[in-house]
Amino acid sequence: MLRLRFIDSVSGLKIYDVLQMLKLQQYLPKAAIDEINREKLDDLFAIAQQSTIHYAPYRSYKEIPVITKKIMQQHPGHFLSRFYQDKLFKKATGGSTGTPFNYHTSTDAQSHLWAGLILSWECAGYQFGDKVAFIAGSALIKSTTKHGIFYKLMNIDLYPAATMTAESIGTYLGTIRQKNTKLIYGYAMAINIIADYIIRNNIAPLPGLCGIVCTSEMLTDKMRENIATAFGVKVFNQYGCNEAGIAAFECEQHQLHLISSRTIVETDDEGRLIGTDLANDACIFMKYNTGDIVEFSDATCSCGRKYPVIKNIVGRSSDIITDRKNKKIHASYFNLLFKTDKSIKQYQVFFDDGSIYINLMVDNDFSEKRRSYYLDIIKQNLAFDTYDIKTNEQFYTSSNLKHTFIIDKRKQQYKAA
């Protein structure tokens, strides 16, 4: 780990120390984590109350109302701490509309981010210093010189998801193979497209690859199975909402653990995840509505970790279809509808006030009979003037190249993938 200590000295981070701390905390009883978090929350609230505009009026953490991205966009300076003197890290997330949400994180928060990633990679067989391939868009891959140096020190190669043609995929796979890459990390959809290419062209597995970790997009059961078949390694999920300090990793038993020693979480009446980042004392996020709908499990994991288990990430609250009778159905409805149909690889739903159509990525086994069957079911459950199912048309992505399952044509702008 001398290399990681060197990276910390160059970057001004403390990834090594945080990683060692997380490795211990993940096995602590819940009561011990709760006590650690109580102390952190008391310190953070005191800082927030005394040094920020937004939190100054509140006498206790319980009084603080839930905040949203929109509130923070309207008053960005109100959440910055006057006390913070260390290095600031500028962040931006495109969100479902593509409108940038700019915020800052602290040295401690940035160190937690990378320590959490390494923790998730190690469950897939990664050892620090191994070659890693990032296959993603701007949500993960940053193009500044400083980021380039950091990636090089971390032994990370970048493969932009913007160019997912047959030619570029072939080039990517050749480079990944030649560099003896140990771990692939990136967008679930982009990696799944590469998996389809491998299977279609009967390409041999990559020697030395130990695992694949998918992030930023919903990893469906079909995608996981397809990726595992193509690459011949286990596939792991990783979930995060960086602005809220939320990160979860899939362990060796394939249970998704929330790193609860960094953040305090709760869910509202609609299942949306609310997070307080205990590590970011620069731009303070308390009771932040992530917009993600999650379900937690009461079960303990046989891996021995005491971090809470996330049973299911349903998706974003924005992934909602509203028909002309104002009935609302989440994207998870379509996950279940198409789950057992092996001829359907992926889907994307477009709707407006009067119409809905679904674009399905299918193989040759998909028939007109199946198309009619799904149309009939959708007509029974949703009220629109017109319905259609199209096949193998170009998918559309958000500004950061993430695949979006639901596109509301009335308000969102997307570009072809």
N, C-alpha and C positions, 0 to 999 in steps of 0.2 A: 504493500500500500504506500510505499515511498513516492510512487508516481502521483497518487492522489494528493498526498501532502504537498507535493511540488505544484500541482494544479491549483490547490487552495492558495498557496503563497503568491502565485502569479495572478489569479483572478480576484483575490480578496475575499474568497468564500471560505467556508468551514465545512465542506461536504464530508470530509473524513470523520470529524467529531460527531456530526449529526448522524451519519450512517451508523457509527458504533453505538450511539445512544438509541437509535430506532431498533437495532438488532437486539438490544436488551429489553426495551420497553414492550416489544411485540409479544413477549411471553409473560408480562406482568399481569396479575389479576385486575379485573375491572375496577375494583375499589382503589387500587394503587394508582391506576391511570386517572381516575376521577379526582383523586387528591392532587396529583400533579397539575391537572387542568384547572382545578379551583385556584391554585396559587398563581398560575399563569394568567387566568382570567382576571383575578383581582389586580394584578400588576398592569395588565393591558387596559382595563377599564379606567384605572387611575390616570394612566397616560392619556387615554382618549378624552376623558373629561377635562383634564387640565390643559391639553395642547391642541385640541381640534375645535372647529366651529360647530360641527354637526352634533357631537356628543356632549358638549359643554352643559346643556340644560338638564341633563338627566342625572338623577341622584343614585341610580342603581342600574345594574345590567338588566334587571327584569323590566324596567320602564322603557327600554329601548325598543322602538317599533321595528318591524321588518323593513329592510331597505331593498331596493331593486337597482338593476343596472341603469334604468332611466333616471332615477333620483341621483345616482352618482355621476351620470353624464351631465346633468343640469348644474351640479354644484361640485365639480371635481376637487376644488381647493378646500372644501369644507371637511374633507376626510384625511387630509395630510397633517401629520404631527409636527408641531413646531420644535419638539424636543429631539427629533431624529437628526443625527449628525453624520451617520455612516453613509456608505455608498448606496445610491438609489438605482434601481433597475426598472427601466421603462418597459411596459408591457402593453399589448394591444390584442384584443380579440374581436373577430369580425361578427360573431353571433349569427343568428338565423337570418337577419336582414342584410348582412354585409356592412352595416354601419359600424365603423371602428369604435371600440370602447377602450379608451386609453386610461391606464392606471399605473401605479408604481408598486414595487415590492421592495422589501428590505434584504439586507445580506442574509439574515437568518432565514427568511422565507425562501430565497433563492437556493440556499444551501439545503433546505428541506425538500425542495422540488427535486433536485438532482439525487439526493440521498434516497428519496422514495422511489425514483426511477431505477436506481441501481438495485435496491431491495427487490423490486419486481423482476428485474432481469435475472437476478441470481436464482430465483425460483425456476427459471427456464434453463438453468445450467450455465449461465454466464459467470465468468471470473474476471475481475477487474483487469483491464488491459486488453481483453479480447477485442477483435475487430467487430464493429457494429455497423449495420446498414440502416440508415434512416430513409424510409420510403414515405414521403408525406408532402404536404403543401406548407403554406406560410404559418399555419398554427404551430408547427414543430420546427421547421427549417427557417433559420434567420440568415440573412445574406450580408451582414456587416462583417468588417474585417476582424473585429474582436470575437465575434461568434465563430468565424472561420478558424481562428487560432485555438479557441476553446475546443471546437470539434476535433481538431487535429491532435491536441493533447489527450483528448478522451478516446482517440482511435476510432472516430466515427466518420463514415463516408456518407455523403448525401446523394439521394436519388430522387429528384423532384417528381411529384405525381402529376405535374402538368403535362408531361409528354409520355403518355401511356399508349404509344403505338406499338405495333408488332416489332418494328425495328428497334425502338428504344428499349422495350422489354428484353429483347434478345441481347442487346448491349449490356443492360443492367445485370442480367443473369450471368453473362460472361465475366464481367468485372467482379461480381460478388463471388463467383467460383474461383477466379484467379487470385483474389486477395484472401482466400481461406477465411471468409467471414463466419463468425461463430453465432451471431444473433441478428435477427431482422426485427426491426421495431418501426411501427408506422400505422398509417391509416388502414383500417380493416378492409375497406372497399378496394383500395389500390393493391394491397397484397392479394386480395381475392382475384383480382383481374390477372395478376401475374400467375396465380395458381391455375386459372383456366388456361392460360397460355402453355404452361408446363404440361398439363394433362393433354391438351389438344395436340401438342407437338411431340408427346411421348419423350420428354426430356428427363434425363437421369437425375436423381436427387443430388443436392449440393453436398459434397463431402465436407465433414467437419462442422456442419451447421448443427447447433445444439437445441435451438428453439426459436419460436417466433412469438413476439408480444404485440398484440394489436391494441390500438388506442384511438381516441378522438371520435370514433364512430361506433354505432351499435354493431357488435359482433354477434350475428345470428348463429344458431346451431348449424345451419346449412353452410355458412361461410367457414365456420371453424372446421367442419368435417372436410370441406373442399380443400382448404389450405393445408390441413394435416396430411391429406392423401397426396397432394401435389409435392410437398416438400419432404414428406417422410419424417416429420418431427412433431412434437407436441406444440399445441397453440395455446397461448395464455392471453387473458384479457387484462387490460389496465384502464382504470377510469380516473378522471380527474377534472376538477373545476378549479383552476389555479387561482383565480381571483378570490375564491372563498377559502383557499387553503385546503381543499378537499382532494385527497388522493387515496386510491384503493388499488390493491394488487392481487392477482390470482396466485394462490400458493400451489405447492406441489400436489395437493389434493383437489385442486381446481375449485377452491372456494375463494370468493372475492372478499378480501379483508380491507376494511376502512382503517387508515392510519389515524386512529382516534386520539393519539397523544399530541397531534398537531392542531386539531380542530375540534370544536364543539358543534355537534349537529343535532337537528331535530327535523321533523316533518310536519307540514301543516295539514289541514283537513283534507286537502286534495292529493296528499302524498308527495308534495314538492319538497325538495331538500333545502333546508335553511342552514347556513354554515357561518361560523365565526372563526376566522383565522387567528390562532394564538401566536403565530410566528411573525406576522407582518406588523411591526410597530412603526412603519413608515406611512403607509396609506391603510387606514384601519377599516377592516371589513367586519362589522358585527351584525349578526342576524341577517345575512345576505341571502336573498332568494335566488337560488341557482337556476330555477326553471326546470330542473331535472326531477323526474318522478322515479322514486326508488322504493323498494320494499326490503326491509331488514328481516333477518332470520334470528330466532331465539336460540338456534342450535349452536353448539360449540364444534370446533373443527378438530379433526384427529391429528392435524399437523402440530398441535400444541400451542399455536398462537392464540392469544386472548383478544386480539383486535376484533371488533364486531364484524359479522358476516353479512354482506349484502346479498340477499336472496335473488333479487332481480332489478335490473335497471330497465324500467319500462321505456324510457325515452324522455324527450323534452316535452314540456307542457305546450310548447308551440307546435308540436307534431300532432295537431288536432284538425280533423275535418269537420266543418260545420255545414249541414245541408240547408235547404230552403225552409225547412220546418224548425231550424235552429237546433237540431239534434247534433250532438257532438260525439265523434268516435275517434279514439286515439290510433296512432299508427300500429300499435300492438295488435289491433284487430286483424290487420293484413298479415302480420307475422304468423298468427295462428291459422288464418285462412289458407295460406300457401305452405305451411310448415311441412306437411307430409307429401307434397308434390315435388318429386325429385327432378322433374323437367323444368321447374322454375328456379332460377339461380338468384335473381334479385328483382326488386320492384321499385317503382317510384310513382307517386300519386299526385296528379294535378287537379285542382278544383277551383271554381269560382262560384258566383251566386247561383248559376243555373246548370253548370255542367261538371262532370267528373270523368276523368279517364286515367287509366293505369297503364304504365309502360312496364312490360315484363321482359326480363332477359331470360330467354328459354332455349332449350335444345330441341333437337328434331323430334323428340317424343311428345312435345306439346301439340295437342290437336285442337281443331275447331270445336269439337265437342266439349273439351275442357274449358275453352274460352267462353262458350255459351253457358256452361255450368256456373262459372265464377260471376259472369254478368248477372245471371238470375239471382244469385245470392246477394250481390251488392245492391241490386234493385229492390230486394225485399227489405234491406236494412237501412238504406239511405235514400232520401228524397231529392232527386235532381230532375231537371228537364231532359237532359241528355246524358248518356252513359257510353263509354267505349273502353275497350282493352286493346292496346297495341303491343306489338312484340318487337324486341331487338332494335328499338330506336335509340338514339343517343341519349344517355343520361345527362342531367344537368347538375352542376355543383354550385356551392356558394363561393364567395370571393376567395376563401382560403383553401378551395379545392376539396372540401369535405362533401361526401355524398349526403344528400338530404332526402329522407323518405317521403315527406309531405311538402308540396309546394302550393301555397295559396297564391294563385295568379293575380289576385286583386291588389296585393301589396308587396310582393317579393320579386326581386330581380335576380336571375341566375344566368349562368353561361354554360354552354355545352362542355361536357367533360372531355 
